[in-house]
Amino acid sequence: MKFDLHYDASSLEKARSGAIWGSIWVDMHGRPFPEAHWNDLPVAFLAELSSAVAQAGNSDGHARRVRFFDGPFWIDLTGQKGDEIKLSVNSGRDIPDVVISAAELTRILTRVGRALSEACQARGWGDHADVQRLRVIDDRRGS
């Protein structure tokens, strides 16, 4: 698979500030970015990425940048003809771009989003704003 999104539900923690921290990273051509088990705000990052995919997938040439919340790392998404999205990262490690259908990318994000939502719900964090945002995005997709 050219692109995948990974998380580690066992790493989820809620900080005193209320932020949900845990491991989330992407895999492009078998290479982890920013790195395997990257510690960040996984629910907030996934909500931002899902929103960007919805926008980029609806228009040829539309570009969005989604930043990880920790560190100077981001993913650029650009809508392509034929309902495809080009993904590129600022790795400094020469990770090739990925072109993937918007539908396939949405399936990947939906799978991870549902799993993260369930993990947060099981911890009693279902009312957290970022978890609610993921649910709204999932509901818009038609569950």
URWOVEN-V262469 format. One record per helix or strand of 2 or more residues. SS is the DSSP state (~ for helix, > for strand). FROM is the first residue (numbers start at 1). TO is the last residue. Records with the same first field share a line. If there is no record, write none. Layout:
# URWOVEN-V262469
SS->FROM-TO + FROM-TO
This chain:
# URWOVEN-V262469
>->3-14 + 20-28 + 31-33 + 39-40 + 63-67 + 74-80 + 84-89 + 98-101
~->42-56 + 102-122 + 129-140
